[in-house]
Amino acid sequence: MDWIAFLHIFTIANKLLLFPLFFFRKSNSLTNRMLAILILLPVFPIISNYIFYTRPLSEFPATLFAAQILFSFFGPVYFFYSLKMLGVPFTFSKTKVLHLLPACCILILWMVYALSGNEKQQEFMNSFNREGRSTWQLEIASIGPIMLVFGYVAAAARKVFHHTTALKEVFTSIGSLKIDYIREFTLLMILQIIILGVISVFTPALYVDLVWVPIFGNLFYFYIVYKSYNYGMIFSEKEYQDFQNYFNPLNRYLEENKEKKYAASELPNSKLEEYAACLTEGFQNEQWYLDPELNLSSLSEKAGIPAHSISQVINRRFKKNFFDFVNSYRVEELKVKLIDEKFTHIKLEELAYTCGFNSKAAYQRAFKKHTGMTPTAYRALESPVSLKAV
């Protein structure tokens, strides 16, 4: 067996083994099944490439169409998987059925090929032997699904970017959201497409299909499988519901912003000052920032101010985003406690938790951003107390 055949068999085998591992888990979630399908779908073009490499050319066209029909589902599944990883609820609807159309178009192309007669079919097959892929059926069947995947990846990247940039307008702690996972997933998808695109410029298309596609496929999926476990993104249905609940304030905020743009509903100055005074009162006197789970929705309930109005007040009146606004109060509270002798027996991390922070990384990042130094360095500089308790 030569190394190209071995590479294909290895790639096909590992994807077929990974698929049931994710798809048939006990108390499984839809997100795991979507990931399993994303692992499985690229195996079909690789199977068709293997057949093309090892068997007569005359047996290949039907396999090509079948593989590309199945692979055309990769783009929509990837897009909806990305939405699920952003906590967006997924419901089946008539509009989602439209995502089946690309596969139907390739199916029609196969039917055209099947009914075209021996002469046209021979012309189609002979196009593989020429430098350019000349028949329009082959062009669409080969390039169409790839372009489709690129379009869906671009749409998913836009959604991920939109959610990522809005995070600090809604949350003061983003560790539970694990958004780095889907952001990394998306970046890797884009990087893989770009690299394969560059390689295809300097390398024959057949060599790209037979060598580079399975190599990158293996590297990419092993990495994603590792990361999905590393980030804790393999969910039972109940675990996913808890995960989705973390995102509810963000998705609500984004939905409200679609309906109420600042330009159309900007607060008058009198209302802006009234709400600013309310927030200042709540944070200074009632210490709302001590709630480690504080987010835009819960603050809206505490203050009795619409969430979109709070965003306007914090952005326009205090010149900050929600994340920095709340954490600035927590940092000031921590600064006071760091130099107070009453708290010298308390470890630094525990002290940060009493100020509203809920993770070590969160208080260290926030403190350094607002003061330019670490909490330990601040205590050493500002307090004569021994650091033995830190």
C-alpha positions in Angstrom: 0.0 0.0 0.0 1.5 3.4 -1.0 1.5 6.3 1.4 -1.3 8.3 -0.3 -3.7 5.3 0.0 -2.6 4.9 3.7 -3.2 8.6 4.4 -6.7 8.3 3.1 -7.5 5.1 4.9 -6.1 6.6 8.2 -8.2 9.8 7.7 -11.4 7.9 6.9 -10.9 5.5 9.8 -10.2 8.2 12.5 -13.3 10.2 11.5 -15.5 7.2 11.4 -14.3 6.3 14.9 -14.6 9.8 16.3 -18.2 10.2 15.0 -19.9 7.7 17.3 -17.8 8.9 20.2 -19.5 12.3 20.0 -22.9 11.4 18.5 -24.0 8.5 20.7 -23.1 9.8 24.2 -25.4 9.2 27.1 -27.8 12.2 27.8 -26.3 13.8 24.7 -26.9 17.4 23.6 -27.6 18.7 20.1 -24.2 20.6 20.2 -22.3 17.3 20.5 -24.3 15.8 17.7 -23.5 18.8 15.5 -19.8 18.4 16.3 -20.0 14.7 15.4 -21.6 15.6 12.0 -18.9 18.2 11.4 -16.3 15.4 12.0 -18.1 13.0 9.7 -19.1 15.2 6.7 -15.5 15.8 5.3 -15.0 12.0 5.1 -17.2 11.7 2.0 -15.0 13.8 -0.3 -12.0 11.9 1.0 -13.7 8.6 0.2 -14.4 9.8 -3.3 -10.8 11.0 -3.7 -9.6 7.5 -2.5 -11.9 5.8 -5.1 -10.6 8.2 -7.8 -7.1 7.3 -6.8 -7.5 3.5 -6.6 -10.1 2.7 -9.2 -10.9 3.4 -12.9 -12.0 6.9 -13.8 -15.3 5.7 -15.2 -16.5 4.8 -11.7 -15.7 8.2 -10.2 -18.4 10.8 -11.3 -21.3 9.3 -9.4 -19.2 9.1 -6.3 -18.1 12.7 -6.8 -21.6 14.0 -6.9 -22.7 11.9 -3.9 -19.7 13.1 -1.8 -20.3 16.7 -2.7 -24.0 16.5 -2.0 -23.2 15.3 1.5 -20.3 17.7 2.0 -22.5 20.7 1.1 -24.2 20.3 4.5 -21.0 21.1 6.3 -21.4 24.9 5.9 -24.9 25.1 7.4 -24.1 22.7 10.2 -20.9 24.6 11.1 -22.9 27.9 11.1 -25.6 26.5 13.4 -23.0 24.9 15.6 -21.3 28.2 16.0 -24.6 29.8 17.0 -25.2 27.0 19.6 -21.7 27.7 21.0 -22.8 31.4 21.4 -25.9 30.3 23.4 -28.3 31.1 20.6 -31.4 28.8 20.8 -31.8 26.5 17.8 -35.2 25.6 16.5 -36.2 23.9 13.3 -38.2 26.2 11.0 -39.1 26.5 7.3 -36.3 29.0 6.7 -33.8 26.5 7.9 -35.0 24.1 5.3 -33.6 26.5 2.7 -30.1 25.5 3.7 -30.8 22.2 1.9 -31.0 23.9 -1.4 -27.3 23.7 -2.3 -27.4 20.0 -1.8 -30.5 19.8 -4.0 -28.7 21.8 -6.7 -25.8 19.3 -6.8 -28.4 16.5 -6.9 -29.9 18.1 -10.0 -26.5 18.3 -11.6 -26.0 14.6 -11.0 -29.4 13.9 -12.6 -28.3 16.0 -15.6 -25.1 14.0 -15.8 -26.9 10.7 -15.4 -29.4 11.5 -18.2 -26.9 13.2 -20.5 -25.9 10.2 -22.6 -22.6 8.3 -23.1 -21.0 11.0 -25.2 -21.5 13.8 -22.6 -20.6 11.5 -19.7 -17.4 10.6 -21.5 -16.6 14.3 -22.1 -17.2 14.9 -18.4 -14.8 12.1 -17.4 -12.2 13.1 -19.9 -12.1 16.6 -18.4 -10.1 15.1 -15.5 -7.2 14.3 -17.9 -6.9 17.9 -19.1 -5.2 20.6 -17.2 -8.4 22.6 -16.7 -11.7 21.2 -15.3 -13.7 22.1 -18.4 -17.2 20.9 -17.8 -19.5 23.3 -16.0 -21.1 20.4 -14.0 -17.7 19.5 -12.7 -16.8 23.1 -11.9 -20.0 23.5 -9.8 -19.8 20.1 -8.2 -16.2 20.6 -7.2 -16.0 24.3 -6.3 -19.6 25.0 -5.2 -19.5 23.2 -1.8 -16.1 24.7 -1.0 -17.4 28.2 -1.8 -20.5 27.4 0.2 -18.4 26.4 3.2 -16.4 29.6 2.9 -19.6 31.7 2.9 -21.0 30.0 6.0 -17.6 30.2 7.8 -17.5 34.0 7.0 -21.1 34.3 8.3 -20.2 32.4 11.5 -17.1 34.5 12.0 -19.2 37.7 11.7 -21.5 36.3 14.4 -18.6 35.3 16.7 -17.0 38.8 16.3 -20.3 40.5 17.0 -20.9 38.5 20.2 -17.3 38.9 21.3 -17.3 42.7 20.9 -20.6 42.9 22.8 -19.4 40.8 25.8 -18.0 43.7 27.8 -21.3 45.6 27.4 -23.2 42.9 29.3 -20.9 40.9 31.6 -18.3 41.6 34.2 -16.9 38.1 34.1 -16.7 36.1 30.9 -14.9 32.9 32.0 -18.1 30.9 32.2 -19.0 31.7 28.6 -15.9 29.9 27.2 -16.1 32.0 24.1 -12.4 31.4 23.3 -13.4 27.9 22.1 -15.6 28.9 19.2 -13.4 31.9 18.4 -10.4 29.6 18.1 -12.5 27.1 16.1 -13.5 29.9 13.6 -10.0 31.2 13.3 -8.7 27.7 12.6 -11.4 27.2 9.9 -10.5 30.5 8.2 -6.7 29.7 8.5 -7.2 26.2 7.0 -9.2 27.6 4.0 -6.6 30.3 3.4 -3.7 27.9 3.5 -5.4 25.4 1.2 -6.2 28.3 -1.1 -2.6 29.4 -1.3 -1.3 25.9 -1.7 -3.8 25.3 -4.6 -2.3 28.3 -6.5 1.1 26.6 -6.6 0.1 22.9 -6.5 -2.0 20.9 -9.0 -5.6 20.6 -7.7 -5.4 16.8 -7.8 -2.4 16.8 -5.4 -4.2 19.2 -3.1 -7.2 16.9 -2.9 -5.2 13.7 -2.5 -2.5 15.0 0.0 -3.1 18.3 1.6 -6.8 18.0 2.3 -6.5 14.8 4.4 -3.3 16.1 6.1 -5.0 19.4 7.2 -8.2 17.5 8.0 -6.4 15.2 10.5 -4.5 18.0 12.1 -7.6 20.2 12.4 -9.9 17.6 13.8 -7.5 16.2 16.3 -6.9 19.8 17.6 -10.6 20.6 17.8 -11.4 17.3 19.6 -8.6 18.1 22.1 -9.9 21.7 22.6 -13.5 20.6 23.0 -12.5 18.5 26.0 -9.9 21.0 27.2 -12.5 23.8 27.3 -15.2 21.6 28.7 -17.4 21.9 25.6 -18.8 18.4 25.5 -22.2 18.8 27.1 -25.1 16.7 28.4 -28.4 18.3 27.6 -28.7 19.7 31.1 -25.2 21.0 31.1 -25.8 22.8 27.8 -29.0 24.4 29.1 -26.9 25.8 32.0 -24.3 27.0 29.5 -27.0 28.6 27.3 -28.4 30.4 30.3 -25.1 32.3 30.8 -25.6 33.7 27.3 -29.2 34.8 27.7 -28.4 38.4 28.8 -26.0 38.8 25.9 -28.5 37.5 23.3 -31.2 39.6 24.8 -29.0 42.7 24.6 -28.1 42.1 21.0 -31.8 41.5 20.1 -32.9 44.7 21.8 -30.1 46.6 20.1 -31.5 45.5 16.7 -34.8 47.0 17.6 -33.6 50.1 19.5 -30.6 51.7 17.9 -29.0 54.6 19.8 -29.6 57.0 16.9 -33.3 56.3 17.0 -33.8 56.1 20.8 -31.0 58.3 22.3 -31.7 59.4 25.9 -32.3 63.1 26.5 -29.7 64.7 28.8 -32.1 65.0 31.7 -32.8 61.2 31.6 -29.1 60.5 31.2 -28.3 62.4 34.3 -31.1 60.8 36.3 -30.0 57.3 35.4 -26.4 58.2 36.0 -27.2 59.4 39.5 -29.2 56.2 40.1 -26.3 54.0 39.1 -23.8 56.0 41.1 -26.0 55.7 44.2 -26.4 52.0 43.7 -22.7 51.3 43.2 -21.4 53.6 45.9 -24.0 53.1 48.7 -25.6 49.7 47.9 -22.4 48.2 46.5 -24.1 46.4 43.6 -20.7 45.5 42.3 -20.2 42.9 45.1 -22.5 40.5 43.2 -20.1 38.2 41.4 -22.8 37.2 38.8 -23.8 40.8 38.0 -24.6 41.4 34.4 -26.6 43.9 32.4 -29.9 42.1 32.9 -29.5 41.7 36.7 -28.3 45.3 37.0 -31.4 46.5 35.0 -33.6 44.7 37.6 -31.7 46.2 40.6 -31.8 49.7 39.2 -35.2 49.7 37.5 -33.6 51.0 34.3 -34.0 49.4 30.9 -30.9 47.4 29.9 -30.3 49.4 26.7 -30.6 52.6 28.6 -27.9 51.5 31.1 -25.6 50.8 28.2 -26.1 54.3 26.9 -25.5 55.9 30.3 -22.3 54.0 31.0 -21.0 54.6 27.5 -21.9 58.2 27.2 -21.8 59.5 30.8 -19.0 57.4 32.3 -17.1 56.8 29.0 -16.6 53.1 29.8 -18.2 49.8 28.8 -20.2 47.8 31.3 -17.3 45.5 32.1 -14.8 48.2 33.0 -17.4 50.3 34.8 -18.3 47.6 37.3 -14.8 46.3 37.7 -13.5 49.8 38.4 -15.6 49.7 41.6 -14.3 46.3 42.5 -10.7 47.4 42.0 -11.2 50.4 44.3 -12.7 48.1 46.9 -9.8 45.8 46.6 -7.3 48.6 46.8 -8.8 49.7 50.2 -8.7 46.2 51.6 -5.2 45.5 50.4 -3.7 48.2 52.7 -6.2 47.7 55.6 -4.5 45.8 58.5 -7.8 44.1 59.3 -7.4 42.0 56.1 -3.8 41.0 56.2 -4.6 37.5 57.4 -6.8 36.9 54.3 -5.2 35.5 51.1 -5.2 37.8 48.1 -7.5 35.6 46.0 -10.1 35.3 48.8 -9.9 39.1 49.4 -10.6 39.6 45.7 -13.7 37.4 45.9 -15.1 39.5 48.7 -14.9 42.5 46.3 -17.1 40.8 43.6 -14.5 39.1 41.5 -15.1 35.4 40.8 -11.8 34.2 39.4 -8.1 34.8 39.8 -7.6 35.8 36.2 -10.5 38.3 36.3 -9.2 40.3 39.3 -5.6 40.2 38.1 -6.4 41.5 34.7 -8.8 44.2 36.0 -6.5 45.4 38.7 -3.5 45.7 36.4 -5.7 47.5 33.8 -6.9 50.1 36.3 -3.7 50.6 38.3 -0.9 49.5 36.0 0.4 47.0 38.6 -0.5 43.7 40.2 -2.4 43.5 43.5 0.8 42.1 45.2 2.9 45.0 43.9 0.3 47.5 45.0 0.2 46.1 48.5 4.0 46.1 48.7 4.1 49.7 47.5 1.2 51.2 49.5 1.2 49.2 52.7 3.9 48.8 55.4 2.3 45.5 56.3 4.3 42.3 55.9 3.5 40.3 52.8 3.8 36.9 54.6 0.1 36.4 54.5 -0.2 36.9 50.8 
